[in-house]
Each structure stands twice: as C-alpha cells, then as structure tokens.
C-alpha cells in the first residue's frame, strides 16, 4: 500500500490534483461529444481525442513543463494519422 501512495504522490507532482484533473478532462470531453462531427468519427479517432483531452487536463492542472504530456499529444495524433494513411 505504501508503494501505491508513493506512486500517487509522485504522479501528483506532474499530473496535478486528481479531482481537479478529472473535472477539467470531463468538461473537455463533454464539449467534444456535443459537436456536430463527433458521431462521424471512428473509434480510433474518438479515443485519440479523449486521450488528448486527458493529457490537456494534466497540462492544465499539473506540471505544464512536463515534456511527456506534450509528447503524448503528438503520439495520439500520429496514431490517427497513420491509420488514415493506411486507409488510402
């Protein structure tokens, strides 16, 4: 149990307070789900956008200078780009 507590404490430094992060992320996802094209997106696209919202929540509530947050944004976008290129 102490391992979990130390991991959570460490994550809190980069990811911020969990409740605040969750609130921000859920607001972003709600806005996305209520847009015109949300229903037109495929599973990979919706998942990537939801993960990007998750990472944005971390940036806004945690350490905005944590490089991994920014790399993850690029990574999820590139997964969709690669999938779209394979379709053509």
C-alpha positions in Angstrom: 0.0 0.0 0.0 2.9 2.4 0.7 4.1 1.8 -2.8 0.8 2.9 -4.3 0.8 6.0 -2.0 4.4 6.9 -3.1 3.5 6.4 -6.8 0.4 8.6 -6.4 2.4 11.3 -4.6 4.9 11.3 -7.4 2.2 11.4 -10.1 0.6 14.3 -8.3 3.7 16.4 -9.0 3.4 16.0 -12.7 -0.3 15.3 -13.2 -1.8 17.6 -10.5 -4.7 17.0 -8.2 -6.8 14.1 -9.4 -10.2 15.6 -8.7 -9.3 18.9 -10.5 -7.8 17.0 -13.4 -10.9 14.8 -13.7 -13.2 17.8 -13.7 -11.2 19.6 -16.4 -11.0 16.4 -18.5 -14.7 15.6 -18.2 -15.6 19.1 -19.2 -13.4 18.9 -22.3 -14.8 15.5 -23.3 -18.4 16.8 -22.8 -17.8 19.7 -25.2 -16.3 17.3 -27.7 -19.2 14.8 -27.5 -21.7 17.6 -28.2 -20.1 18.7 -31.5 -21.5 18.2 -35.0 -19.0 15.6 -36.2 -18.5 13.5 -33.0 -20.8 10.8 -34.3 -18.9 10.7 -37.6 -15.6 9.7 -36.0 -14.3 6.2 -35.8 -13.3 4.5 -32.6 -9.6 5.3 -33.0 -10.4 9.0 -33.6 -12.7 9.3 -30.6 -10.2 7.5 -28.4 -7.3 9.7 -29.6 -9.3 12.8 -28.9 -10.4 11.6 -25.5 -6.8 10.8 -24.6 -5.7 14.2 -25.9 -8.3 15.8 -23.7 -6.9 13.7 -20.8 -3.4 15.0 -21.5 -4.6 18.6 -21.8 -6.2 18.1 -18.4 -2.8 17.1 -17.0 -1.1 20.1 -18.6 -3.7 22.5 -17.2 -3.7 21.0 -13.7 -0.3 19.6 -13.3 3.2 20.5 -14.5 2.8 22.2 -17.8 6.6 21.8 -18.4 6.5 18.0 -18.2 7.7 17.0 -21.7 5.9 13.7 -21.7 2.5 15.4 -21.6 3.3 17.2 -24.9 4.8 14.1 -26.5 1.7 12.2 -25.7 -0.4 14.8 -27.5 1.7 14.2 -30.6 1.7 10.5 -30.2 -2.1 10.1 -30.2 -2.4 12.4 -33.2 0.2 10.4 -35.1 -1.7 7.2 -34.4 -4.7 8.6 -36.1 -2.6 10.0 -39.0 -1.0 6.6 -39.6 -4.4 4.9 -39.6 -5.9 7.4 -42.0 -2.9 6.9 -44.3 -3.4 3.2 -44.3 -7.0 3.6 -45.5 -5.9 5.4 -48.6 
